[in-house]
Amino acid sequence: MDGNRRWAKKRSLPRSAGHRYGAQTFRNITKYCGKCGIKYLTVYAFSTENWKRPKSEVDGIMKLFKEYLNESITDFRKENIKTCFIGDFTPLSPEIIELMREAEELTKDKTGLCLNIAINYGGREEIAQAARRLAMEVAQGRLSPDDISDEQLTAHMYTAGQPDPDLILRPSGEYRISNFLLWQSAYAEYVFMDILWPDFKPADLDKALAEYAKRNRRFGGV
């Protein structure tokens, strides 16, 4: 969900305004994905690198995230959307962690869209933590190094039990993946769009899905 700050700058607004408009876009697109029949949606809300931003901006994002959690507990209760969070939650405040757990608990039995919100997430760190957990199992004698496989690593990712993504969509005009789902996206299709996230509409998602539908997915075969 990229481009919030540039969107605000173009309008001579504070960065916080861009993040707030971006949050509303997130709500709209999430609900639209549910109506489209999409089964899994993972959104990149805050990366492990985002802590490098000015403290005032980080504090504003965390405040907005807390507001979202409070609202979603009421708002998404009406939707058939299961909410999950992925990432390293250690640096987050206890209040935010508790709200995240409440949101997951309230939606755990939903059968529609599974929404993954990546918070303090980094693809490299995700792979590293999976490797550490496997190394611990080896050290404890519960696993042989020879038994470590792709499947073993996949089972230790934050998204264990979920299918790999079919489509990675990045708006804002940037052409990089920025440490997002590095392991899971090995065979994902990519669509890059020159649209700042707060301006992103359901019609833009439709265009991305139409582009995805044209792709010939061979997964390394003929």
N, C-alpha and C positions, 0 to 999 in steps of 0.2 A: 504494500500500500504506500507507494512512493510519490513524493511531489508536494506534500503538504506545506513545507516551508517555502518552496518556490511559488506555490499558489498564493500564499499570503503576501510574499514580497511583491509580486506583480500588482497587488491591490493595495499596497502600502498599509498592510495590516500586520499586527504582531504575529509571531510564529504560532502562538497559542490558538489564534483564530483558524489558521490552516489545519491544525490538528483537530480542532473541534468540528470543522466542516468535513474533514476526512473521516472522523468517527461516525458522522451521520451517513456518509456514503457507505461505510462498512455495514451499518445496520441495513440499509436499503438493499445492497448487493447480496448480503447473507440471506435475507428473506426471499429475494428473487431466485437465488440458487436453489433454495428449498422448494420453491414452486416449480422450478424447471425439472426437478427430479434428480438433481445432482446429489450423490450420496456422501461425498467427502469434500470438505473445503478447508484448506489450511491458509490462514492469513498471518503475515509477518508483521506483528504489532510492535515489537521492540527487540532489537538485536543486542548481542553481547557487546558490540562495538558502540552502541548508542550512548553508553555511559560517558563517552568522551565529549558529548555535547555540553554546552553551558549548563551549570547546575539549575538555573532558573527554568530552562527549557525541559530538562529531565523532570524536575519537580512538577512542572505543568502537565507533562505527559502522564505521570503517575497519578496526579489528581484527577485527570480526565479518565484514566483507566478505572480508578475507584468509582467515579460517577457512573461509568458504563456498567460496571459490575452491579452496582445497586439498581440501575435501571433495567438491566438485562434479567435480573432475578424476577422482576415483574413482567417486563415486556416479552421476553422469549418464553415465559411460562405458557403463553397463549399459542406459541408456535411449536410445531413438531420438530424441534431442533435439539440435538444432544450437544452440549458444550463440553469441550475438553481443553486442557492447557498443556503445552509442551515447552520444555526449556529447563533452565536451572533457576529455581525459585529462591535460592539461598539469600540473594541480596534484597529481595522484596520485603516490604514491611509485613509484620504479622497480620495487620488488619486486611491488607490486600490478599494475602495467602488464605485467610479465613473466608473472605468473600469468594475467592476462586473455588475453594472446596464446596462452599454452599451452592454455587452455580452448577458445579458438576453433579452434586448430590441430587439437586432438584430436577435435573434433566437426564439422569442416567438411564431412565426407562423409555426415553423418547425413541421413536423408530424411524424418524425421517432423516434429514441432513445431519451428519456428524461434523460439527464445527470445531476445528483445532485452532486455538489462538496461541501463536508462538510468542512467548514473552521471556525476555532475557534468553533468547535462543541464538545459537550459532551452530552451523552444520559441522564445523571441525570439532568443536567441543562435544557435540553429540556423539561423533564417532569415537573421540577419545574416552568419553565416559563408558561407552559400550566396551571398548578395549580394556579399560580398567576393571570392569565387572567380570569380564571373561578371565582376565589375569588373576583375579581374586579366586575364581572357581578353580583355576589350575593350581594355584598356591595351596588351596584347601584340599586338593586331591580329588575334587569332584568332576574334573574335566581334564582330558588329555590335550596337549597342544595340537596333536594330529587331528583332533576332532573339531577344531575351530574351522568353521565354514562360513560362506555367505549367509546361510540360513541362521547360524548362531549369532552373527553380528546383527542381522535384521531383527532377531528376537530381543535384542538388548537396546534397540533404538527407542526413542520417545514414542514413536508411532507403531510400536509392536502390535501386531494383530490387525493392522489396517493395510489395504493395498497401496502399492506405490502410486504416486500421482501420474495421471495421464497427461495433464497439461499444466505447465508453469506459465503464468501470465504476469508480465511486469509492465505496468504503465509508466508514465513520466518521461519517456524518451531515453532512458538509460539502457545500455546493452550489456548488462552483467547480472550475475545471479546473487552476488553479495552474500555468500556463505549460507544460502538457503537450501535445506533439504538435499545436501550434497550426495549422501548415500542413496536416498530414495529416488532421486531424479535421473538415475543413470540412463533410462530410456524414455524419459518424459519428452513431450513435444513442447517447444518454447514459442510463445507469441509475445513480441514486444510492441507496445503501443505508445505513441507520442501524445499521451493524455495525462495531465496531472491528476492524481488520485481524487481530490475533491470534486473534479469535473466528471468523473467516471460515472456512466449511466448504464442501466440495464441493456440499452441498445448497443453499447460498446462491448458488453459481455457477449451479446448475441453475435457480434462480428468476430470476436475471438473464437467462439465455439464453431462458427461457420468456417473459419480458417483451419481450425483443428480438424474438422470433418474432412477436409481435402487431403490431409496428410496420409501417406502410405506407411503404416507402422510395421516394420519387418523384424524388429528386435534382434538385429544381427543376422537374420536369415535372408532367404531369397525373396 
